[in-house]
């Protein structure tokens, strides 16, 4: 299997970048070191906005003109999905507890949110109250996921301490999931976003953000 083709590897504006999403113009990155999220211009690599999160921002996805962020809150790192409005910040209302109080990455298919559970090896579609309405079992642990053009893409691995990570496409088509490994990712990647041309991820422990194609 071929490795992904890195097109850019740039310094993160904050250490330990964990989550990432693309809103059509900007990248949004969440750092679990600073517990802040950052809006990044991908062309000039400048930060246009940053905000303190209610906890560690493990996962981010775009929902219309807003974001949803999985925050690890309190001493127990309880996982709560928070609503964020760019230019205004996090909202105290509309919080959703993650199923089983666990989850690290988020995606949105235009109808519902999907929470991935790394060690349970599954993606859960949830309703507005956090109830599980769909379960997608996957063969490996998920460290990144996004939804683009009708399919899910995941970053996944059998061994998080290795450099053997994979980009996998998951097609549903109304039936049983179909999995297709597209390429190997030769580093410990965290989170996944797609801008329509490239994928973006974080090399968290190197404090870098990486763009790649397949």
Secondary structure, DSSP 8 states (H G I E B T S, - for coil): --B-EEEEEEE-SSSSEEEEEE-SSEEEEEETTTTEEEEEETTTTEEEEEEE-SSEEEEEEEETTEEEEEEEETTTTEEEEEEEETTTEE-SSS-EE-GGG---EEEE-SS-EEEEETTTTEEEEE-TTS-EEEEEE-SSEEEEEEEETTEEEEEEES-TTSS-EEEEEEE-TTSS-EEEEEEEE-S--EEEEE-SS-EEEEEGGGTEEEEEE-
